[in-house]
């Protein structure tokens, strides 16, 4: 079926160092979906000086090519992200 996304990544139990998405378009938002069980992950957006709660069930749109973003170590629990 047709998708409006150019690619999908599934990330399981990985910290993500701060980065920007080089293959993304600067004018298009990226959808990040946080899944898993019993984790207290944080989505860190240093360009904005923001740290957002990123528990299971959270959906976030960001301009990944423009904004530096990352997820530091979150402690216990299983974390799955669809990006």
MODELLER restraints for C-alpha pairs under 7 A, 6 or more apart:
rsr = mdl.restraints
at = mdl.atoms
rsr.add(forms.Gaussian(group=physical.xy_distance, feature=features.Distance(at['CA:8:A'], at['CA:82:A']), mean=6.92, stdev=0.5))
rsr.add(forms.Gaussian(group=physical.xy_distance, feature=features.Distance(at['CA:8:A'], at['CA:83:A']), mean=5.67, stdev=0.5))
rsr.add(forms.Gaussian(group=physical.xy_distance, feature=features.Distance(at['CA:9:A'], at['CA:82:A']), mean=5.70, stdev=0.5))
rsr.add(forms.Gaussian(group=physical.xy_distance, feature=features.Distance(at['CA:9:A'], at['CA:83:A']), mean=5.07, stdev=0.5))
rsr.add(forms.Gaussian(group=physical.xy_distance, feature=features.Distance(at['CA:10:A'], at['CA:81:A']), mean=5.74, stdev=0.5))
rsr.add(forms.Gaussian(group=physical.xy_distance, feature=features.Distance(at['CA:10:A'], at['CA:82:A']), mean=4.71, stdev=0.5))
rsr.add(forms.Gaussian(group=physical.xy_distance, feature=features.Distance(at['CA:10:A'], at['CA:83:A']), mean=6.46, stdev=0.5))
rsr.add(forms.Gaussian(group=physical.xy_distance, feature=features.Distance(at['CA:11:A'], at['CA:80:A']), mean=5.66, stdev=0.5))
rsr.add(forms.Gaussian(group=physical.xy_distance, feature=features.Distance(at['CA:11:A'], at['CA:81:A']), mean=5.07, stdev=0.5))
rsr.add(forms.Gaussian(group=physical.xy_distance, feature=features.Distance(at['CA:11:A'], at['CA:82:A']), mean=6.47, stdev=0.5))
rsr.add(forms.Gaussian(group=physical.xy_distance, feature=features.Distance(at['CA:12:A'], at['CA:79:A']), mean=5.85, stdev=0.5))
rsr.add(forms.Gaussian(group=physical.xy_distance, feature=features.Distance(at['CA:12:A'], at['CA:80:A']), mean=4.53, stdev=0.5))
rsr.add(forms.Gaussian(group=physical.xy_distance, feature=features.Distance(at['CA:12:A'], at['CA:81:A']), mean=6.51, stdev=0.5))
rsr.add(forms.Gaussian(group=physical.xy_distance, feature=features.Distance(at['CA:13:A'], at['CA:78:A']), mean=6.12, stdev=0.5))
rsr.add(forms.Gaussian(group=physical.xy_distance, feature=features.Distance(at['CA:13:A'], at['CA:79:A']), mean=4.99, stdev=0.5))
rsr.add(forms.Gaussian(group=physical.xy_distance, feature=features.Distance(at['CA:13:A'], at['CA:80:A']), mean=6.30, stdev=0.5))
rsr.add(forms.Gaussian(group=physical.xy_distance, feature=features.Distance(at['CA:15:A'], at['CA:71:A']), mean=5.61, stdev=0.5))
rsr.add(forms.Gaussian(group=physical.xy_distance, feature=features.Distance(at['CA:15:A'], at['CA:72:A']), mean=5.42, stdev=0.5))
rsr.add(forms.Gaussian(group=physical.xy_distance, feature=features.Distance(at['CA:15:A'], at['CA:73:A']), mean=5.61, stdev=0.5))
rsr.add(forms.Gaussian(group=physical.xy_distance, feature=features.Distance(at['CA:16:A'], at['CA:70:A']), mean=5.03, stdev=0.5))
rsr.add(forms.Gaussian(group=physical.xy_distance, feature=features.Distance(at['CA:16:A'], at['CA:71:A']), mean=4.90, stdev=0.5))
rsr.add(forms.Gaussian(group=physical.xy_distance, feature=features.Distance(at['CA:16:A'], at['CA:72:A']), mean=6.34, stdev=0.5))
rsr.add(forms.Gaussian(group=physical.xy_distance, feature=features.Distance(at['CA:17:A'], at['CA:70:A']), mean=5.11, stdev=0.5))
rsr.add(forms.Gaussian(group=physical.xy_distance, feature=features.Distance(at['CA:17:A'], at['CA:71:A']), mean=6.50, stdev=0.5))
rsr.add(forms.Gaussian(group=physical.xy_distance, feature=features.Distance(at['CA:17:A'], at['CA:72:A']), mean=6.84, stdev=0.5))
rsr.add(forms.Gaussian(group=physical.xy_distance, feature=features.Distance(at['CA:18:A'], at['CA:68:A']), mean=6.01, stdev=0.5))
rsr.add(forms.Gaussian(group=physical.xy_distance, feature=features.Distance(at['CA:18:A'], at['CA:69:A']), mean=5.01, stdev=0.5))
rsr.add(forms.Gaussian(group=physical.xy_distance, feature=features.Distance(at['CA:18:A'], at['CA:70:A']), mean=4.27, stdev=0.5))
rsr.add(forms.Gaussian(group=physical.xy_distance, feature=features.Distance(at['CA:19:A'], at['CA:68:A']), mean=5.16, stdev=0.5))
rsr.add(forms.Gaussian(group=physical.xy_distance, feature=features.Distance(at['CA:19:A'], at['CA:69:A']), mean=5.57, stdev=0.5))
rsr.add(forms.Gaussian(group=physical.xy_distance, feature=features.Distance(at['CA:19:A'], at['CA:70:A']), mean=6.39, stdev=0.5))
rsr.add(forms.Gaussian(group=physical.xy_distance, feature=features.Distance(at['CA:20:A'], at['CA:64:A']), mean=5.61, stdev=0.5))
rsr.add(forms.Gaussian(group=physical.xy_distance, feature=features.Distance(at['CA:20:A'], at['CA:65:A']), mean=5.06, stdev=0.5))
rsr.add(forms.Gaussian(group=physical.xy_distance, feature=features.Distance(at['CA:20:A'], at['CA:66:A']), mean=6.65, stdev=0.5))
rsr.add(forms.Gaussian(group=physical.xy_distance, feature=features.Distance(at['CA:20:A'], at['CA:67:A']), mean=6.27, stdev=0.5))
rsr.add(forms.Gaussian(group=physical.xy_distance, feature=features.Distance(at['CA:20:A'], at['CA:68:A']), mean=4.90, stdev=0.5))
rsr.add(forms.Gaussian(group=physical.xy_distance, feature=features.Distance(at['CA:20:A'], at['CA:69:A']), mean=6.55, stdev=0.5))
rsr.add(forms.Gaussian(group=physical.xy_distance, feature=features.Distance(at['CA:21:A'], at['CA:64:A']), mean=5.23, stdev=0.5))
rsr.add(forms.Gaussian(group=physical.xy_distance, feature=features.Distance(at['CA:21:A'], at['CA:65:A']), mean=4.54, stdev=0.5))
rsr.add(forms.Gaussian(group=physical.xy_distance, feature=features.Distance(at['CA:22:A'], at['CA:65:A']), mean=5.82, stdev=0.5))
rsr.add(forms.Gaussian(group=physical.xy_distance, feature=features.Distance(at['CA:24:A'], at['CA:64:A']), mean=6.81, stdev=0.5))
rsr.add(forms.Gaussian(group=physical.xy_distance, feature=features.Distance(at['CA:24:A'], at['CA:65:A']), mean=5.46, stdev=0.5))
rsr.add(forms.Gaussian(group=physical.xy_distance, feature=features.Distance(at['CA:25:A'], at['CA:65:A']), mean=6.39, stdev=0.5))
rsr.add(forms.Gaussian(group=physical.xy_distance, feature=features.Distance(at['CA:26:A'], at['CA:63:A']), mean=6.38, stdev=0.5))
rsr.add(forms.Gaussian(group=physical.xy_distance, feature=features.Distance(at['CA:26:A'], at['CA:65:A']), mean=5.37, stdev=0.5))
rsr.add(forms.Gaussian(group=physical.xy_distance, feature=features.Distance(at['CA:26:A'], at['CA:66:A']), mean=5.90, stdev=0.5))
rsr.add(forms.Gaussian(group=physical.xy_distance, feature=features.Distance(at['CA:28:A'], at['CA:63:A']), mean=6.30, stdev=0.5))
rsr.add(forms.Gaussian(group=physical.xy_distance, feature=features.Distance(at['CA:29:A'], at['CA:61:A']), mean=5.68, stdev=0.5))
rsr.add(forms.Gaussian(group=physical.xy_distance, feature=features.Distance(at['CA:29:A'], at['CA:62:A']), mean=5.15, stdev=0.5))
rsr.add(forms.Gaussian(group=physical.xy_distance, feature=features.Distance(at['CA:29:A'], at['CA:63:A']), mean=4.57, stdev=0.5))
rsr.add(forms.Gaussian(group=physical.xy_distance, feature=features.Distance(at['CA:29:A'], at['CA:64:A']), mean=6.94, stdev=0.5))
rsr.add(forms.Gaussian(group=physical.xy_distance, feature=features.Distance(at['CA:30:A'], at['CA:61:A']), mean=5.33, stdev=0.5))
rsr.add(forms.Gaussian(group=physical.xy_distance, feature=features.Distance(at['CA:30:A'], at['CA:62:A']), mean=5.31, stdev=0.5))
rsr.add(forms.Gaussian(group=physical.xy_distance, feature=features.Distance(at['CA:30:A'], at['CA:63:A']), mean=5.90, stdev=0.5))
rsr.add(forms.Gaussian(group=physical.xy_distance, feature=features.Distance(at['CA:30:A'], at['CA:64:A']), mean=6.09, stdev=0.5))
rsr.add(forms.Gaussian(group=physical.xy_distance, feature=features.Distance(at['CA:31:A'], at['CA:59:A']), mean=6.91, stdev=0.5))
rsr.add(forms.Gaussian(group=physical.xy_distance, feature=features.Distance(at['CA:31:A'], at['CA:60:A']), mean=5.76, stdev=0.5))
rsr.add(forms.Gaussian(group=physical.xy_distance, feature=features.Distance(at['CA:31:A'], at['CA:61:A']), mean=4.58, stdev=0.5))
rsr.add(forms.Gaussian(group=physical.xy_distance, feature=features.Distance(at['CA:31:A'], at['CA:62:A']), mean=6.76, stdev=0.5))
rsr.add(forms.Gaussian(group=physical.xy_distance, feature=features.Distance(at['CA:31:A'], at['CA:83:A']), mean=5.89, stdev=0.5))
rsr.add(forms.Gaussian(group=physical.xy_distance, feature=features.Distance(at['CA:32:A'], at['CA:59:A']), mean=5.67, stdev=0.5))
rsr.add(forms.Gaussian(group=physical.xy_distance, feature=features.Distance(at['CA:32:A'], at['CA:60:A']), mean=5.19, stdev=0.5))
rsr.add(forms.Gaussian(group=physical.xy_distance, feature=features.Distance(at['CA:32:A'], at['CA:61:A']), mean=6.30, stdev=0.5))
rsr.add(forms.Gaussian(group=physical.xy_distance, feature=features.Distance(at['CA:32:A'], at['CA:81:A']), mean=6.72, stdev=0.5))
rsr.add(forms.Gaussian(group=physical.xy_distance, feature=features.Distance(at['CA:32:A'], at['CA:82:A']), mean=5.86, stdev=0.5))
rsr.add(forms.Gaussian(group=physical.xy_distance, feature=features.Distance(at['CA:32:A'], at['CA:83:A']), mean=4.60, stdev=0.5))
rsr.add(forms.Gaussian(group=physical.xy_distance, feature=features.Distance(at['CA:33:A'], at['CA:57:A']), mean=6.98, stdev=0.5))
rsr.add(forms.Gaussian(group=physical.xy_distance, feature=features.Distance(at['CA:33:A'], at['CA:58:A']), mean=5.86, stdev=0.5))
rsr.add(forms.Gaussian(group=physical.xy_distance, feature=features.Distance(at['CA:33:A'], at['CA:59:A']), mean=4.52, stdev=0.5))
rsr.add(forms.Gaussian(group=physical.xy_distance, feature=features.Distance(at['CA:33:A'], at['CA:60:A']), mean=6.58, stdev=0.5))
rsr.add(forms.Gaussian(group=physical.xy_distance, feature=features.Distance(at['CA:33:A'], at['CA:81:A']), mean=5.45, stdev=0.5))
rsr.add(forms.Gaussian(group=physical.xy_distance, feature=features.Distance(at['CA:33:A'], at['CA:82:A']), mean=5.12, stdev=0.5))
rsr.add(forms.Gaussian(group=physical.xy_distance, feature=features.Distance(at['CA:33:A'], at['CA:83:A']), mean=6.44, stdev=0.5))
rsr.add(forms.Gaussian(group=physical.xy_distance, feature=features.Distance(at['CA:34:A'], at['CA:54:A']), mean=6.60, stdev=0.5))
rsr.add(forms.Gaussian(group=physical.xy_distance, feature=features.Distance(at['CA:34:A'], at['CA:55:A']), mean=6.50, stdev=0.5))
rsr.add(forms.Gaussian(group=physical.xy_distance, feature=features.Distance(at['CA:34:A'], at['CA:56:A']), mean=5.03, stdev=0.5))
rsr.add(forms.Gaussian(group=physical.xy_distance, feature=features.Distance(at['CA:34:A'], at['CA:57:A']), mean=5.64, stdev=0.5))
rsr.add(forms.Gaussian(group=physical.xy_distance, feature=features.Distance(at['CA:34:A'], at['CA:58:A']), mean=5.22, stdev=0.5))
rsr.add(forms.Gaussian(group=physical.xy_distance, feature=features.Distance(at['CA:34:A'], at['CA:59:A']), mean=6.41, stdev=0.5))
rsr.add(forms.Gaussian(group=physical.xy_distance, feature=features.Distance(at['CA:34:A'], at['CA:80:A']), mean=6.03, stdev=0.5))
rsr.add(forms.Gaussian(group=physical.xy_distance, feature=features.Distance(at['CA:34:A'], at['CA:81:A']), mean=4.69, stdev=0.5))
rsr.add(forms.Gaussian(group=physical.xy_distance, feature=features.Distance(at['CA:34:A'], at['CA:82:A']), mean=6.78, stdev=0.5))
rsr.add(forms.Gaussian(group=physical.xy_distance, feature=features.Distance(at['CA:35:A'], at['CA:56:A']), mean=4.27, stdev=0.5))
rsr.add(forms.Gaussian(group=physical.xy_distance, feature=features.Distance(at['CA:35:A'], at['CA:57:A']), mean=5.60, stdev=0.5))
rsr.add(forms.Gaussian(group=physical.xy_distance, feature=features.Distance(at['CA:35:A'], at['CA:79:A']), mean=6.04, stdev=0.5))
rsr.add(forms.Gaussian(group=physical.xy_distance, feature=features.Distance(at['CA:35:A'], at['CA:80:A']), mean=4.85, stdev=0.5))
rsr.add(forms.Gaussian(group=physical.xy_distance, feature=features.Distance(at['CA:35:A'], at['CA:81:A']), mean=5.83, stdev=0.5))
rsr.add(forms.Gaussian(group=physical.xy_distance, feature=features.Distance(at['CA:36:A'], at['CA:56:A']), mean=5.59, stdev=0.5))
rsr.add(forms.Gaussian(group=physical.xy_distance, feature=features.Distance(at['CA:36:A'], at['CA:78:A']), mean=5.15, stdev=0.5))
rsr.add(forms.Gaussian(group=physical.xy_distance, feature=features.Distance(at['CA:36:A'], at['CA:79:A']), mean=4.56, stdev=0.5))
rsr.add(forms.Gaussian(group=physical.xy_distance, feature=features.Distance(at['CA:36:A'], at['CA:80:A']), mean=5.19, stdev=0.5))
rsr.add(forms.Gaussian(group=physical.xy_distance, feature=features.Distance(at['CA:37:A'], at['CA:56:A']), mean=6.56, stdev=0.5))
rsr.add(forms.Gaussian(group=physical.xy_distance, feature=features.Distance(at['CA:37:A'], at['CA:77:A']), mean=5.64, stdev=0.5))
rsr.add(forms.Gaussian(group=physical.xy_distance, feature=features.Distance(at['CA:37:A'], at['CA:78:A']), mean=5.24, stdev=0.5))
rsr.add(forms.Gaussian(group=physical.xy_distance, feature=features.Distance(at['CA:37:A'], at['CA:79:A']), mean=6.64, stdev=0.5))
rsr.add(forms.Gaussian(group=physical.xy_distance, feature=features.Distance(at['CA:38:A'], at['CA:77:A']), mean=4.76, stdev=0.5))
rsr.add(forms.Gaussian(group=physical.xy_distance, feature=features.Distance(at['CA:38:A'], at['CA:78:A']), mean=6.76, stdev=0.5))
rsr.add(forms.Gaussian(group=physical.xy_distance, feature=features.Distance(at['CA:39:A'], at['CA:55:A']), mean=6.26, stdev=0.5))
rsr.add(forms.Gaussian(group=physical.xy_distance, feature=features.Distance(at['CA:39:A'], at['CA:74:A']), mean=6.67, stdev=0.5))
rsr.add(forms.Gaussian(group=physical.xy_distance, feature=features.Distance(at['CA:39:A'], at['CA:76:A']), mean=5.90, stdev=0.5))
rsr.add(forms.Gaussian(group=physical.xy_distance, feature=features.Distance(at['CA:39:A'], at['CA:77:A']), mean=4.45, stdev=0.5))
rsr.add(forms.Gaussian(group=physical.xy_distance, feature=features.Distance(at['CA:39:A'], at['CA:78:A']), mean=6.34, stdev=0.5))
rsr.add(forms.Gaussian(group=physical.xy_distance, feature=features.Distance(at['CA:39:A'], at['CA:79:A']), mean=6.60, stdev=0.5))
rsr.add(forms.Gaussian(group=physical.xy_distance, feature=features.Distance(at['CA:40:A'], at['CA:54:A']), mean=6.77, stdev=0.5))
rsr.add(forms.Gaussian(group=physical.xy_distance, feature=features.Distance(at['CA:40:A'], at['CA:55:A']), mean=5.55, stdev=0.5))
rsr.add(forms.Gaussian(group=physical.xy_distance, feature=features.Distance(at['CA:40:A'], at['CA:74:A']), mean=5.81, stdev=0.5))
rsr.add(forms.Gaussian(group=physical.xy_distance, feature=features.Distance(at['CA:41:A'], at['CA:53:A']), mean=6.48, stdev=0.5))
rsr.add(forms.Gaussian(group=physical.xy_distance, feature=features.Distance(at['CA:41:A'], at['CA:54:A']), mean=5.09, stdev=0.5))
rsr.add(forms.Gaussian(group=physical.xy_distance, feature=features.Distance(at['CA:41:A'], at['CA:55:A']), mean=5.91, stdev=0.5))
rsr.add(forms.Gaussian(group=physical.xy_distance, feature=features.Distance(at['CA:41:A'], at['CA:71:A']), mean=6.93, stdev=0.5))
rsr.add(forms.Gaussian(group=physical.xy_distance, feature=features.Distance(at['CA:41:A'], at['CA:74:A']), mean=4.73, stdev=0.5))
rsr.add(forms.Gaussian(group=physical.xy_distance, feature=features.Distance(at['CA:42:A'], at['CA:51:A']), mean=6.21, stdev=0.5))
rsr.add(forms.Gaussian(group=physical.xy_distance, feature=features.Distance(at['CA:42:A'], at['CA:52:A']), mean=5.53, stdev=0.5))
rsr.add(forms.Gaussian(group=physical.xy_distance, feature=features.Distance(at['CA:42:A'], at['CA:53:A']), mean=4.86, stdev=0.5))
rsr.add(forms.Gaussian(group=physical.xy_distance, feature=features.Distance(at['CA:42:A'], at['CA:54:A']), mean=4.98, stdev=0.5))
rsr.add(forms.Gaussian(group=physical.xy_distance, feature=features.Distance(at['CA:42:A'], at['CA:71:A']), mean=5.84, stdev=0.5))
rsr.add(forms.Gaussian(group=physical.xy_distance, feature=features.Distance(at['CA:42:A'], at['CA:72:A']), mean=6.85, stdev=0.5))
rsr.add(forms.Gaussian(group=physical.xy_distance, feature=features.Distance(at['CA:43:A'], at['CA:51:A']), mean=5.70, stdev=0.5))
rsr.add(forms.Gaussian(group=physical.xy_distance, feature=features.Distance(at['CA:43:A'], at['CA:52:A']), mean=5.11, stdev=0.5))
rsr.add(forms.Gaussian(group=physical.xy_distance, feature=features.Distance(at['CA:43:A'], at['CA:53:A']), mean=6.41, stdev=0.5))
rsr.add(forms.Gaussian(group=physical.xy_distance, feature=features.Distance(at['CA:43:A'], at['CA:54:A']), mean=5.78, stdev=0.5))
rsr.add(forms.Gaussian(group=physical.xy_distance, feature=features.Distance(at['CA:43:A'], at['CA:70:A']), mean=6.02, stdev=0.5))
rsr.add(forms.Gaussian(group=physical.xy_distance, feature=features.Distance(at['CA:43:A'], at['CA:71:A']), mean=5.07, stdev=0.5))
rsr.add(forms.Gaussian(group=physical.xy_distance, feature=features.Distance(at['CA:44:A'], at['CA:50:A']), mean=6.17, stdev=0.5))
rsr.add(forms.Gaussian(group=physical.xy_distance, feature=features.Distance(at['CA:44:A'], at['CA:51:A']), mean=4.51, stdev=0.5))
rsr.add(forms.Gaussian(group=physical.xy_distance, feature=features.Distance(at['CA:44:A'], at['CA:52:A']), mean=6.42, stdev=0.5))
rsr.add(forms.Gaussian(group=physical.xy_distance, feature=features.Distance(at['CA:44:A'], at['CA:69:A']), mean=5.60, stdev=0.5))
rsr.add(forms.Gaussian(group=physical.xy_distance, feature=features.Distance(at['CA:44:A'], at['CA:70:A']), mean=5.28, stdev=0.5))
rsr.add(forms.Gaussian(group=physical.xy_distance, feature=features.Distance(at['CA:44:A'], at['CA:71:A']), mean=5.90, stdev=0.5))
rsr.add(forms.Gaussian(group=physical.xy_distance, feature=features.Distance(at['CA:45:A'], at['CA:51:A']), mean=6.05, stdev=0.5))
rsr.add(forms.Gaussian(group=physical.xy_distance, feature=features.Distance(at['CA:45:A'], at['CA:68:A']), mean=6.06, stdev=0.5))
rsr.add(forms.Gaussian(group=physical.xy_distance, feature=features.Distance(at['CA:45:A'], at['CA:69:A']), mean=4.75, stdev=0.5))
rsr.add(forms.Gaussian(group=physical.xy_distance, feature=features.Distance(at['CA:45:A'], at['CA:70:A']), mean=6.89, stdev=0.5))
rsr.add(forms.Gaussian(group=physical.xy_distance, feature=features.Distance(at['CA:46:A'], at['CA:68:A']), mean=6.46, stdev=0.5))
rsr.add(forms.Gaussian(group=physical.xy_distance, feature=features.Distance(at['CA:46:A'], at['CA:69:A']), mean=6.76, stdev=0.5))
rsr.add(forms.Gaussian(group=physical.xy_distance, feature=features.Distance(at['CA:47:A'], at['CA:67:A']), mean=6.27, stdev=0.5))
rsr.add(forms.Gaussian(group=physical.xy_distance, feature=features.Distance(at['CA:47:A'], at['CA:68:A']), mean=6.11, stdev=0.5))
